[in-house]
Amino acid sequence: MNERASGPLTARVLLVDDDVELLELLSDYLSRDGFAVTCAHDGSTGVSAALSGGHDIAVLDQMMPGVSGLQALAQIRAASALPVVMLTARGDDTDRIAGLELGADDYVPKPCTPRELAARLRAILKRVGAAAQAPSQALVIGALTLWPAQRRGEFAARSLALTSTEFSLLEALARQAGQPVSKADLSEQALGRPFSRFDRSIDVHVSSIRHKLGPSATLADGRSIIQTVIRKGYQLVVG
């Protein structure tokens, strides 16, 4: 594992990939772009580094020998809410959805440009940083309570283990409770990027949030309090 740093108080990113040449390319670019970069070349080392508390965000390649990116993500999610971006094979929707279901905050299809990866990292870190500077008062919608400054949530007094992206998505729905929110708006607010027509990320994240809210987060007719609004998006139902 090697580390490169650039400037004081820069965002600390962990890159985990067995492709040494790609890692050098991404590391050099991100370092010049103001990130402090740590590199790991296998999943096991990457998990240890991710759980060390020394990074602000991690990037995992999905396909690695030994401990795969998905296995590494599962191990990280079992102990940490560290934001994670997956590097996935372009067009491989099955693996991409699997990563999101395991708790990835976003993905970048390979081959990717360093500039695109940097933009995704900054979008996630911007949301996390903005939340930390937000007023500390709670946002209460029925049995749901969110504390944006702490990125923490509860439903019916039960703590919610949300990823950074899931929290941003649920917060966006809560702030517009009772109104449909389009997938385009949710993508901008929760993912920090424009919505793509065939991108299922929002749907997968909503499914995960519904699961984490639990069976008590339903209406009288048994439907989830987060309802699908056909051709519009999603809506958090009040009451």
C-alpha atoms as an extended CHARMM CRD file, in Angstrom:
* protein
*
       239  EXT
         1         1  MET       CA              0.0000000000        0.0000000000        0.0000000000  PROA      1               0.0000000000
         2         2  ASN       CA              1.3870000000        3.4250000000       -0.8960000000  PROA      2               0.0000000000
         3         3  GLU       CA              0.2570000000        6.9490000000       -0.1220000000  PROA      3               0.0000000000
         4         4  ARG       CA              0.5180000000       10.3010000000       -1.8760000000  PROA      4               0.0000000000
         5         5  ALA       CA             -0.6360000000       13.5830000000       -0.3750000000  PROA      5               0.0000000000
         6         6  SER       CA             -1.2580000000       17.0190000000       -1.7820000000  PROA      6               0.0000000000
         7         7  GLY       CA             -1.8650000000       20.0830000000        0.3290000000  PROA      7               0.0000000000
         8         8  PRO       CA             -3.1720000000       20.4930000000        3.8570000000  PROA      8               0.0000000000
         9         9  LEU       CA             -6.6380000000       19.3720000000        4.9470000000  PROA      9               0.0000000000
        10        10  THR       CA             -7.4190000000       17.7790000000        1.5960000000  PROA      10              0.0000000000
        11        11  ALA       CA            -10.0290000000       15.0880000000        1.1450000000  PROA      11              0.0000000000
        12        12  ARG       CA             -8.5140000000       11.6600000000        1.8270000000  PROA      12              0.0000000000
        13        13  VAL       CA             -9.4350000000        9.0560000000       -0.7930000000  PROA      13              0.0000000000
        14        14  LEU       CA             -8.6170000000        5.3440000000       -0.7210000000  PROA      14              0.0000000000
        15        15  LEU       CA             -8.2020000000        3.6350000000       -4.1280000000  PROA      15              0.0000000000
        16        16  VAL       CA             -8.4400000000       -0.1720000000       -4.1800000000  PROA      16              0.0000000000
        17        17  ASP       CA             -7.7090000000       -1.9540000000       -7.4650000000  PROA      17              0.0000000000
        18        18  ASP       CA             -5.3810000000       -4.7620000000       -8.5920000000  PROA      18              0.0000000000
        19        19  ASP       CA             -4.6930000000       -2.8840000000      -11.8550000000  PROA      19              0.0000000000
        20        20  VAL       CA             -1.4180000000       -1.1950000000      -10.9010000000  PROA      20              0.0000000000
        21        21  GLU       CA             -1.1880000000        0.9770000000      -14.0210000000  PROA      21              0.0000000000
        22        22  LEU       CA             -4.7440000000        2.2720000000      -13.6410000000  PROA      22              0.0000000000
        23        23  LEU       CA             -4.1610000000        2.9620000000       -9.9700000000  PROA      23              0.0000000000
        24        24  GLU       CA             -1.0400000000        4.9780000000      -10.8030000000  PROA      24              0.0000000000
        25        25  LEU       CA             -2.9670000000        6.9960000000      -13.3850000000  PROA      25              0.0000000000
        26        26  LEU       CA             -5.8710000000        7.7360000000      -11.0240000000  PROA      26              0.0000000000
        27        27  SER       CA             -3.5830000000        8.4060000000       -8.0740000000  PROA      27              0.0000000000
        28        28  ASP       CA             -1.4000000000       10.8680000000       -9.9900000000  PROA      28              0.0000000000
        29        29  TYR       CA             -4.4170000000       12.7660000000      -11.3160000000  PROA      29              0.0000000000
        30        30  LEU       CA             -6.2750000000       12.9050000000       -8.0030000000  PROA      30              0.0000000000
        31        31  SER       CA             -3.1230000000       13.9820000000       -6.1570000000  PROA      31              0.0000000000
        32        32  ARG       CA             -2.6060000000       16.8530000000       -8.6020000000  PROA      32              0.0000000000
        33        33  ASP       CA             -6.2940000000       17.6860000000       -8.2300000000  PROA      33              0.0000000000
        34        34  GLY       CA             -5.9360000000       18.2330000000       -4.4930000000  PROA      34              0.0000000000
        35        35  PHE       CA             -6.7710000000       14.8610000000       -2.9680000000  PROA      35              0.0000000000
        36        36  ALA       CA             -4.6460000000       12.9480000000       -0.4770000000  PROA      36              0.0000000000
        37        37  VAL       CA             -4.5100000000        9.4830000000       -2.0430000000  PROA      37              0.0000000000
        38        38  THR       CA             -3.8550000000        6.0810000000       -0.5200000000  PROA      38              0.0000000000
        39        39  CYS       CA             -3.5970000000        3.0300000000       -2.7900000000  PROA      39              0.0000000000
        40        40  ALA       CA             -4.2100000000       -0.6420000000       -2.0180000000  PROA      40              0.0000000000
        41        41  HSD       CA             -3.8170000000       -3.4060000000       -4.5690000000  PROA      41              0.0000000000
        42        42  ASP       CA             -6.0380000000       -6.1150000000       -3.0970000000  PROA      42              0.0000000000
        43        43  GLY       CA             -9.3960000000       -6.3320000000       -1.3670000000  PROA      43              0.0000000000
        44        44  SER       CA             -8.1430000000       -7.5290000000        2.0030000000  PROA      44              0.0000000000
        45        45  THR       CA             -5.6570000000       -4.6600000000        2.3660000000  PROA      45              0.0000000000
        46        46  GLY       CA             -8.3170000000       -2.2810000000        1.1160000000  PROA      46              0.0000000000
        47        47  VAL       CA            -10.8040000000       -3.3370000000        3.7930000000  PROA      47              0.0000000000
        48        48  SER       CA             -8.2280000000       -2.8420000000        6.5510000000  PROA      48              0.0000000000
        49        49  ALA       CA             -7.3620000000        0.6070000000        5.2050000000  PROA      49              0.0000000000
        50        50  ALA       CA            -11.0270000000        1.5790000000        4.8260000000  PROA      50              0.0000000000
        51        51  LEU       CA            -11.7650000000        0.6130000000        8.4300000000  PROA      51              0.0000000000
        52        52  SER       CA             -8.7240000000        2.4280000000        9.8020000000  PROA      52              0.0000000000
        53        53  GLY       CA            -10.6160000000        5.7160000000       10.0530000000  PROA      53              0.0000000000
        54        54  GLY       CA             -8.0020000000        7.5140000000        7.9880000000  PROA      54              0.0000000000
        55        55  HSD       CA            -10.0510000000        8.1820000000        4.8640000000  PROA      55              0.0000000000
        56        56  ASP       CA            -13.0270000000       10.2940000000        3.8240000000  PROA      56              0.0000000000
        57        57  ILE       CA            -14.1140000000        8.1220000000        0.8880000000  PROA      57              0.0000000000
        58        58  ALA       CA            -13.0950000000        4.8720000000       -0.8180000000  PROA      58              0.0000000000
        59        59  VAL       CA            -13.0840000000        3.6570000000       -4.4220000000  PROA      59              0.0000000000
        60        60  LEU       CA            -13.3030000000       -0.1260000000       -4.9300000000  PROA      60              0.0000000000
        61        61  ASP       CA            -12.7950000000       -2.0380000000       -8.1590000000  PROA      61              0.0000000000
        62        62  GLN       CA            -15.5890000000       -4.5820000000       -8.4000000000  PROA      62              0.0000000000
        63        63  MET       CA            -13.5070000000       -7.3260000000      -10.0350000000  PROA      63              0.0000000000
        64        64  MET       CA            -10.4510000000       -8.2680000000       -7.9770000000  PROA      64              0.0000000000
        65        65  PRO       CA             -8.9050000000      -11.6830000000       -7.2820000000  PROA      65              0.0000000000
        66        66  GLY       CA             -9.1290000000      -13.0540000000       -3.7580000000  PROA      66              0.0000000000
        67        67  VAL       CA            -11.3940000000      -10.6780000000       -1.8530000000  PROA      67              0.0000000000
        68        68  SER       CA            -13.5460000000       -9.1290000000       -4.5880000000  PROA      68              0.0000000000
        69        69  GLY       CA            -14.8200000000       -5.5840000000       -4.5780000000  PROA      69              0.0000000000
        70        70  LEU       CA            -18.2950000000       -6.7520000000       -3.5540000000  PROA      70              0.0000000000
        71        71  GLN       CA            -16.8850000000       -8.8340000000       -0.7020000000  PROA      71              0.0000000000
        72        72  ALA       CA            -14.7460000000       -5.9080000000        0.4120000000  PROA      72              0.0000000000
        73        73  LEU       CA            -17.7800000000       -3.6100000000        0.2850000000  PROA      73              0.0000000000
        74        74  ALA       CA            -19.8180000000       -6.0180000000        2.4120000000  PROA      74              0.0000000000
        75        75  GLN       CA            -17.0570000000       -6.1440000000        5.0280000000  PROA      75              0.0000000000
        76        76  ILE       CA            -16.7640000000       -2.3580000000        5.0760000000  PROA      76              0.0000000000
        77        77  ARG       CA            -20.5330000000       -1.8680000000        5.3570000000  PROA      77              0.0000000000
        78        78  ALA       CA            -20.7070000000       -4.2910000000        8.2750000000  PROA      78              0.0000000000
        79        79  ALA       CA            -18.6280000000       -1.8640000000       10.3340000000  PROA      79              0.0000000000
        80        80  SER       CA            -18.5910000000        1.5730000000        8.6770000000  PROA      80              0.0000000000
        81        81  ALA       CA            -20.6870000000        4.1570000000        6.8210000000  PROA      81              0.0000000000
        82        82  LEU       CA            -17.6220000000        5.3860000000        4.8990000000  PROA      82              0.0000000000
        83        83  PRO       CA            -18.7800000000        6.6000000000        1.4470000000  PROA      83              0.0000000000
        84        84  VAL       CA            -17.8200000000        4.0470000000       -1.2150000000  PROA      84              0.0000000000
        85        85  VAL       CA            -17.7530000000        4.3810000000       -5.0110000000  PROA      85              0.0000000000
        86        86  MET       CA            -17.5190000000        1.1850000000       -7.0710000000  PROA      86              0.0000000000
        87        87  LEU       CA            -15.5870000000        0.8640000000      -10.3280000000  PROA      87              0.0000000000
        88        88  THR       CA            -17.7140000000       -1.4370000000      -12.5000000000  PROA      88              0.0000000000
        89        89  ALA       CA            -17.5400000000       -2.9740000000      -15.9680000000  PROA      89              0.0000000000
        90        90  ARG       CA            -19.3200000000       -0.6950000000      -18.4270000000  PROA      90              0.0000000000
        91        91  GLY       CA            -22.7980000000       -1.9840000000      -19.2220000000  PROA      91              0.0000000000
        92        92  ASP       CA            -22.7860000000       -4.6830000000      -16.5230000000  PROA      92              0.0000000000
        93        93  ASP       CA            -26.0480000000       -3.7700000000      -14.8080000000  PROA      93              0.0000000000
        94        94  THR       CA            -26.2160000000       -6.9470000000      -12.7060000000  PROA      94              0.0000000000
        95        95  ASP       CA            -22.9380000000       -6.3220000000      -10.8700000000  PROA      95              0.0000000000
        96        96  ARG       CA            -23.6930000000       -2.6050000000      -10.6650000000  PROA      96              0.0000000000
        97        97  ILE       CA            -27.0370000000       -3.2290000000       -8.9490000000  PROA      97              0.0000000000
        98        98  ALA       CA            -25.4070000000       -5.7890000000       -6.6460000000  PROA      98              0.0000000000
        99        99  GLY       CA            -22.9480000000       -3.1280000000       -5.4960000000  PROA      99              0.0000000000
       100       100  LEU       CA            -25.6990000000       -0.6020000000       -4.8320000000  PROA      100             0.0000000000
       101       101  GLU       CA            -27.7150000000       -3.1980000000       -2.9220000000  PROA      101             0.0000000000
       102       102  LEU       CA            -24.7050000000       -3.9270000000       -0.7200000000  PROA      102             0.0000000000
       103       103  GLY       CA            -24.4440000000       -0.2490000000        0.1650000000  PROA      103             0.0000000000
       104       104  ALA       CA            -22.2650000000        1.4510000000       -2.4470000000  PROA      104             0.0000000000
       105       105  ASP       CA            -22.9690000000        5.1760000000       -2.6360000000  PROA      105             0.0000000000
       106       106  ASP       CA            -22.3840000000        5.3610000000       -6.3790000000  PROA      106             0.0000000000
       107       107  TYR       CA            -20.5060000000        3.6940000000       -9.2230000000  PROA      107             0.0000000000
       108       108  VAL       CA            -18.2880000000        4.7250000000      -12.1000000000  PROA      108             0.0000000000
       109       109  PRO       CA            -18.1660000000        2.4530000000      -15.1710000000  PROA      109             0.0000000000
       110       110  LYS       CA            -14.7310000000        1.3970000000      -16.4620000000  PROA      110             0.0000000000
       111       111  PRO       CA            -12.8950000000        2.5140000000      -18.4360000000  PROA      111             0.0000000000
       112       112  CYS       CA            -13.3500000000        5.8710000000      -16.7630000000  PROA      112             0.0000000000
       113       113  THR       CA            -11.4600000000        9.1230000000      -17.0070000000  PROA      113             0.0000000000
       114       114  PRO       CA             -9.7440000000       10.4150000000      -13.8710000000  PROA      114             0.0000000000
       115       115  ARG       CA            -11.6920000000       13.6350000000      -14.3200000000  PROA      115             0.0000000000
       116       116  GLU       CA            -15.0140000000       11.7830000000      -14.1620000000  PROA      116             0.0000000000
       117       117  LEU       CA            -13.9720000000        9.9140000000      -11.0210000000  PROA      117             0.0000000000
       118       118  ALA       CA            -12.8040000000       13.1370000000       -9.3760000000  PROA      118             0.0000000000
       119       119  ALA       CA            -16.1630000000       14.7580000000      -10.1370000000  PROA      119             0.0000000000
       120       120  ARG       CA            -18.0660000000       11.8530000000       -8.5550000000  PROA      120             0.0000000000
       121       121  LEU       CA            -15.8760000000       11.9480000000       -5.4540000000  PROA      121             0.0000000000
       122       122  ARG       CA            -16.3050000000       15.7000000000       -5.0480000000  PROA      122             0.0000000000
       123       123  ALA       CA            -20.0860000000       15.4110000000       -5.4400000000  PROA      123             0.0000000000
       124       124  ILE       CA            -20.3400000000       12.8860000000       -2.6040000000  PROA      124             0.0000000000
       125       125  LEU       CA            -17.8840000000       14.7150000000       -0.3660000000  PROA      125             0.0000000000
       126       126  LYS       CA            -19.6970000000       18.0080000000       -0.9940000000  PROA      126             0.0000000000
       127       127  ARG       CA            -22.9610000000       16.5180000000        0.2560000000  PROA      127             0.0000000000
       128       128  VAL       CA            -21.3010000000       15.0800000000        3.3380000000  PROA      128             0.0000000000
       129       129  GLY       CA            -19.4720000000       18.3460000000        4.0480000000  PROA      129             0.0000000000
       130       130  ALA       CA            -22.5650000000       20.4850000000        3.5450000000  PROA      130             0.0000000000
       131       131  ALA       CA            -24.4920000000       18.2990000000        5.9650000000  PROA      131             0.0000000000
       132       132  ALA       CA            -21.8050000000       18.7010000000        8.6010000000  PROA      132             0.0000000000
       133       133  GLN       CA            -22.1840000000       22.4970000000        8.4050000000  PROA      133             0.0000000000
       134       134  ALA       CA            -25.9850000000       22.4230000000        8.4190000000  PROA      134             0.0000000000
       135       135  PRO       CA            -28.0230000000       23.5310000000       11.4590000000  PROA      135             0.0000000000
       136       136  SER       CA            -28.2870000000       20.7520000000       14.0140000000  PROA      136             0.0000000000
       137       137  GLN       CA            -32.0710000000       20.7550000000       14.3760000000  PROA      137             0.0000000000
       138       138  ALA       CA            -33.9490000000       17.5890000000       13.5480000000  PROA      138             0.0000000000
       139       139  LEU       CA            -36.2280000000       17.1080000000       10.5560000000  PROA      139             0.0000000000
       140       140  VAL       CA            -39.3510000000       15.2710000000       11.7600000000  PROA      140             0.0000000000
       141       141  ILE       CA            -41.9160000000       13.7320000000        9.4060000000  PROA      141             0.0000000000
       142       142  GLY       CA            -44.3180000000       11.4850000000       11.3000000000  PROA      142             0.0000000000
       143       143  ALA       CA            -42.3170000000        8.6250000000       12.8430000000  PROA      143             0.0000000000
       144       144  LEU       CA            -39.2500000000        9.5740000000       10.7900000000  PROA      144             0.0000000000
       145       145  THR       CA            -36.5870000000       11.7950000000       12.3510000000  PROA      145             0.0000000000
       146       146  LEU       CA            -33.4700000000       12.9270000000       10.5150000000  PROA      146             0.0000000000
       147       147  TRP       CA            -30.4960000000       14.8700000000       11.8620000000  PROA      147             0.0000000000
       148       148  PRO       CA            -28.7970000000       16.2260000000        8.7030000000  PROA      148             0.0000000000
       149       149  ALA       CA            -25.7510000000       17.5950000000       10.5100000000  PROA      149             0.0000000000
       150       150  GLN       CA            -24.9570000000       14.1520000000       11.9230000000  PROA      150             0.0000000000
       151       151  ARG       CA            -26.1840000000       12.2150000000        8.8540000000  PROA      151             0.0000000000
       152       152  ARG       CA            -28.2560000000       10.2110000000       11.3100000000  PROA      152             0.0000000000
       153       153  GLY       CA            -31.8320000000        8.9720000000       11.1470000000  PROA      153             0.0000000000
       154       154  GLU       CA            -34.4390000000        7.1020000000       13.1710000000  PROA      154             0.0000000000
       155       155  PHE       CA            -37.8100000000        5.6100000000       12.3620000000  PROA      155             0.0000000000
       156       156  ALA       CA            -40.1740000000        4.9370000000       15.2540000000  PROA      156             0.0000000000
       157       157  ALA       CA            -37.2300000000        5.5300000000       17.6360000000  PROA      157             0.0000000000
       158       158  ARG       CA            -35.1810000000        2.8150000000       15.8590000000  PROA      158             0.0000000000
       159       159  SER       CA            -31.8090000000        3.8290000000       14.4610000000  PROA      159             0.0000000000
       160       160  LEU       CA            -31.4160000000        3.6130000000       10.6600000000  PROA      160             0.0000000000
       161       161  ALA       CA            -28.1200000000        2.3430000000        9.2350000000  PROA      161             0.0000000000
       162       162  LEU       CA            -28.1170000000        4.5160000000        6.1090000000  PROA      162             0.0000000000
       163       163  THR       CA            -25.3060000000        5.0750000000        3.6440000000  PROA      163             0.0000000000
       164       164  SER       CA            -24.4280000000        8.6550000000        2.7540000000  PROA      164             0.0000000000
       165       165  THR       CA            -26.3900000000        8.4570000000       -0.5070000000  PROA      165             0.0000000000
       166       166  GLU       CA            -29.3860000000        6.7910000000        1.1370000000  PROA      166             0.0000000000
       167       167  PHE       CA            -29.4730000000        9.5340000000        3.7510000000  PROA      167             0.0000000000
       168       168  SER       CA            -29.3270000000       12.2540000000        1.0830000000  PROA      168             0.0000000000
       169       169  LEU       CA            -32.1280000000       10.5770000000       -0.8380000000  PROA      169             0.0000000000
       170       170  LEU       CA            -34.3510000000       10.1430000000        2.2130000000  PROA      170             0.0000000000
       171       171  GLU       CA            -33.6570000000       13.7240000000        3.2980000000  PROA      171             0.0000000000
       172       172  ALA       CA            -34.6670000000       15.0140000000       -0.1540000000  PROA      172             0.0000000000
       173       173  LEU       CA            -37.9470000000       13.0990000000        0.0590000000  PROA      173             0.0000000000
       174       174  ALA       CA            -38.5540000000       14.2420000000        3.6440000000  PROA      174             0.0000000000
       175       175  ARG       CA            -38.0110000000       17.9150000000        2.8130000000  PROA      175             0.0000000000
       176       176  GLN       CA            -40.6930000000       17.6150000000        0.1350000000  PROA      176             0.0000000000
       177       177  ALA       CA            -42.9320000000       15.2020000000        2.0370000000  PROA      177             0.0000000000
       178       178  GLY       CA            -46.3790000000       14.8390000000        0.5100000000  PROA      178             0.0000000000
       179       179  GLN       CA            -45.1410000000       15.8480000000       -2.9280000000  PROA      179             0.0000000000
       180       180  PRO       CA            -43.7620000000       13.7200000000       -5.7830000000  PROA      180             0.0000000000
       181       181  VAL       CA            -40.0460000000       14.2320000000       -6.3640000000  PROA      181             0.0000000000
       182       182  SER       CA            -38.7510000000       13.3750000000       -9.8180000000  PROA      182             0.0000000000
       183       183  LYS       CA            -35.8870000000       10.9590000000      -10.3490000000  PROA      183             0.0000000000
       184       184  ALA       CA            -34.0290000000       13.7750000000      -12.0770000000  PROA      184             0.0000000000
       185       185  ASP       CA            -34.2290000000       15.9390000000       -8.9410000000  PROA      185             0.0000000000
       186       186  LEU       CA            -33.3620000000       13.0170000000       -6.6810000000  PROA      186             0.0000000000
       187       187  SER       CA            -30.3380000000       12.1490000000       -8.8150000000  PROA      187             0.0000000000
       188       188  GLU       CA            -29.0600000000       15.7290000000       -8.6350000000  PROA      188             0.0000000000
       189       189  GLN       CA            -29.6740000000       16.0040000000       -4.8810000000  PROA      189             0.0000000000
       190       190  ALA       CA            -28.6350000000       12.5180000000       -3.7570000000  PROA      190             0.0000000000
       191       191  LEU       CA            -26.0520000000       11.4810000000       -6.3540000000  PROA      191             0.0000000000
       192       192  GLY       CA            -24.8040000000       14.8670000000       -7.4740000000  PROA      192             0.0000000000
       193       193  ARG       CA            -25.1370000000       14.0390000000      -11.1670000000  PROA      193             0.0000000000
       194       194  PRO       CA            -27.7360000000       14.2870000000      -13.9330000000  PROA      194             0.0000000000
       195       195  PHE       CA            -30.2720000000       11.4910000000      -14.2070000000  PROA      195             0.0000000000
       196       196  SER       CA            -29.7840000000        8.9850000000      -17.0150000000  PROA      196             0.0000000000
       197       197  ARG       CA            -32.8970000000        7.3750000000      -18.4470000000  PROA      197             0.0000000000
       198       198  PHE       CA            -31.6270000000        3.8000000000      -18.0260000000  PROA      198             0.0000000000
       199       199  ASP       CA            -29.8640000000        4.3530000000      -14.6870000000  PROA      199             0.0000000000
       200       200  ARG       CA            -31.5150000000        2.2840000000      -11.9420000000  PROA      200             0.0000000000
       201       201  SER       CA            -29.4410000000        3.6890000000       -9.0810000000  PROA      201             0.0000000000
       202       202  ILE       CA            -32.2870000000        5.7200000000       -7.5670000000  PROA      202             0.0000000000
       203       203  ASP       CA            -34.6320000000        2.7160000000       -7.6860000000  PROA      203             0.0000000000
       204       204  VAL       CA            -32.1010000000        0.4580000000       -5.9720000000  PROA      204             0.0000000000
       205       205  HSD       CA            -31.3750000000        3.0230000000       -3.2520000000  PROA      205             0.0000000000
       206       206  VAL       CA            -35.1070000000        3.5440000000       -2.6080000000  PROA      206             0.0000000000
       207       207  SER       CA            -35.6000000000       -0.2150000000       -2.3280000000  PROA      207             0.0000000000
       208       208  SER       CA            -32.8010000000       -0.3690000000        0.2390000000  PROA      208             0.0000000000
       209       209  ILE       CA            -34.2760000000        2.5260000000        2.2340000000  PROA      209             0.0000000000
       210       210  ARG       CA            -37.6860000000        0.8510000000        2.2880000000  PROA      210             0.0000000000
       211       211  HSD       CA            -36.0810000000       -2.3150000000        3.6200000000  PROA      211             0.0000000000
       212       212  LYS       CA            -34.2000000000       -0.4120000000        6.3170000000  PROA      212             0.0000000000
       213       213  LEU       CA            -37.3110000000        1.4950000000        7.4120000000  PROA      213             0.0000000000
       214       214  GLY       CA            -38.8430000000       -1.8940000000        8.1450000000  PROA      214             0.0000000000
       215       215  PRO       CA            -42.3250000000       -3.4150000000        8.0130000000  PROA      215             0.0000000000
       216       216  SER       CA            -43.7780000000       -0.7650000000       10.3280000000  PROA      216             0.0000000000
       217       217  ALA       CA            -43.1500000000        1.9660000000        7.7230000000  PROA      217             0.0000000000
       218       218  THR       CA            -46.3550000000        1.2040000000        5.8680000000  PROA      218             0.0000000000
       219       219  LEU       CA            -49.7380000000        2.7810000000        5.2490000000  PROA      219             0.0000000000
       220       220  ALA       CA            -53.0730000000        1.2830000000        6.2300000000  PROA      220             0.0000000000
       221       221  ASP       CA            -53.2360000000       -0.5640000000        2.8920000000  PROA      221             0.0000000000
       222       222  GLY       CA            -49.8110000000       -2.1370000000        3.4350000000  PROA      222             0.0000000000
       223       223  ARG       CA            -47.8950000000        0.0300000000        0.9700000000  PROA      223             0.0000000000
       224       224  SER       CA            -44.5930000000        1.6220000000        1.9250000000  PROA      224             0.0000000000
       225       225  ILE       CA            -44.6290000000        5.2410000000        3.1000000000  PROA      225             0.0000000000
       226       226  ILE       CA            -42.2240000000        5.8520000000        0.1910000000  PROA      226             0.0000000000
       227       227  GLN       CA            -44.5220000000        5.4680000000       -2.7730000000  PROA      227             0.0000000000
       228       228  THR       CA            -43.6930000000        5.1530000000       -6.4400000000  PROA      228             0.0000000000
       229       229  VAL       CA            -45.3960000000        7.8540000000       -8.4890000000  PROA      229             0.0000000000
       230       230  ILE       CA            -45.6690000000        6.5690000000      -12.0380000000  PROA      230             0.0000000000
       231       231  ARG       CA            -43.8160000000        8.7050000000      -14.6030000000  PROA      231             0.0000000000
       232       232  LYS       CA            -42.8980000000       11.1870000000      -11.8730000000  PROA      232             0.0000000000
       233       233  GLY       CA            -40.6230000000        9.6440000000       -9.2530000000  PROA      233             0.0000000000
       234       234  TYR       CA            -41.1320000000        8.9850000000       -5.5630000000  PROA      234             0.0000000000
       235       235  GLN       CA            -43.0880000000       10.5210000000       -2.7180000000  PROA      235             0.0000000000
       236       236  LEU       CA            -42.7950000000       10.2840000000        1.0560000000  PROA      236             0.0000000000
       237       237  VAL       CA            -46.3630000000       10.0860000000        2.3420000000  PROA      237             0.0000000000
       238       238  VAL       CA            -47.2120000000       12.1840000000        5.3750000000  PROA      238             0.0000000000
       239       239  GLY       CA            -49.4830000000       10.8970000000        8.1160000000  PROA      239             0.0000000000
